[in-house]
Amino acid sequence: MNLLRWTLSFLRPYRARVAAITALSIVEVALGALAPWPLKTIIDSVLGDEPLPALLAAAADRVLGPNPVALLVTIAVGGLLLQLALEAVLMWHTQLQVQTGQRIVYDLRARLLDHLLSLGLRHHITTRTADSVYRLEADAYCVNDLAMGGVFPLAVSALKLTVMFAILVQLDLSLALLSLSVVPFLYASLRYYSTKMIDRAEKVKQAESSLVDRMFEILSSVRVVKSFARERHEIGRFTAVGEETMQARLRLTWQESLFGIALSIITLVGTALILTVGGMHVLDGTLTVGSLLVVLAYLTAVYTPLSSIAHTAGSLQQAVASARRVREILALTPETADAGGGRDAAAITGDVRFEDVSFAYDADRRILDGISFVARPGEMVALVGLTGAGKSTLVNLIPRFFTPSGGRVLIDGVDVADYSLRSLREQIALVPQDAVLFGTTIGDNIRYGRLTATDAEVAEAARAAHVDAFIARLPRGYDTPLAEAGGTLSGGERQRLSIARALLKNARVLVLDEPTSSLDAISEATVFSALRRLRAGRTTIVIAHRLSTIRDADRILVLHEGRLVAQGTHDELLAGNDLYRRMCARLSIGHSLDEPESVDEVMHAL
């Protein structure tokens, strides 16, 4: 019942369309109830000896006179027009139902995507992207399948059953009661098979999601796959998952087939019983041949949609499984919700302060422990440390990608949790180490930093990031479309576009994850010159892995195993901190801080 209410809630914005579909359904049932009667009249009254209904007989005498051929043609044409009207209503009904179903699907997708975007970064880190995409693409059809493929057909079938049963009672009470004899068997079959099918449908959904995940992983890593010549290996992995998915689908299809056979047997037996008993009534003269044809037509009109629903019960069970998966996502509480709306961060100066901040993903894995420091407007603060020291986690606390386990992160003396999330992030510009670009134009990728920026402002940001010369060489300039993730650009070009986007944002706080790692020495010097000008009055926090970046910082924070072990200028730390000296020694001979050689080996090499 909860699932039914949830499904019907998506129909509320489309009350007018639902009312129109309901009205068309009623007209469809009415025309369907009338459809067999012209044939009955022809067989019983025109070709047989039964008298015409009084109203029809009077009209025929006035218009046609005693001409049986004209009467036959008139009734046949009338029956044809009735069938054409029924077909027109069915076509209109189907079109409106499909349109409404598609609108509901896109509404659910928009709601689901909005909810996914509202979830915290932790959810997206721990959940495979392909699974979320599958829920958006395939599972979002659940409402359409449940409402338009289940609720409406069942309601129409129930209405047909009621109307036609009432007419059958007038024609022959025993046949009417006999027509209901199949209902308990239909219900028992549905109860028996539905439980099995929903379990198998959920397994199919899980298997298909895993298959999409495998395809997504292979295609997103195609450069690595090709560089190691592992195409056959990946095809093998894909085939293994595909085989599991196929077997799950075949098991579900087998269950659907058994259910369909059971329903077909039940309805065929019911029809055979009606035909046998009705034929006996015709033989003893209590029922005409035309009336028996009406009874059989009504049975077909009722049994056909019921059988159709039964044959698509597997799809309905898959829709139920999809609905459960969608509701699981919608039930997750957004981790980025603002308490009471939050304060507007538009007027902040960017004074960032960490007060005894700790963070842990779980009780057994503490990433940061007791971090305290200040980064003031106009300063560039560099974070250095070995892999796993907590540098990226630390900067992710500033825009509230994560929430501290202990302590506070303040901007202008206000806890970041008290700011409106949107306004807070509008004042923070992030440049990741791996530039993220979208499949649109170069100009739109830069303008992503500030959607209202003019073309002149976009061009100025490009000049500041030392990317304007590269853009000028392109035939379409800023209107040049990019391949997926900027795959046709070099790493340095992608990074400079990412920097231009951050500069255009004109935020009070700049967070840079080694922004010059993909740049040559000349481009690096140009970009840092721009950053020096732009950081005036702004707070800049940079994760650094290169000596050039470290030396340019006003203050350096040395992190080790989640703790802040030292801070100061480059010269101060070089003179007074052994860990920092050793890290600089490694960098000075071209090694990364992430390489496995021991620090003692590096010192010996020096």
Summary of the structure (lengths in Angstrom):
residues: 606
radius of gyration: 36.2
end to end distance: 73.7
largest distance: 122.6
contacts: 1902
relative contact order: 0.08
helix: 66%
strand: 11%
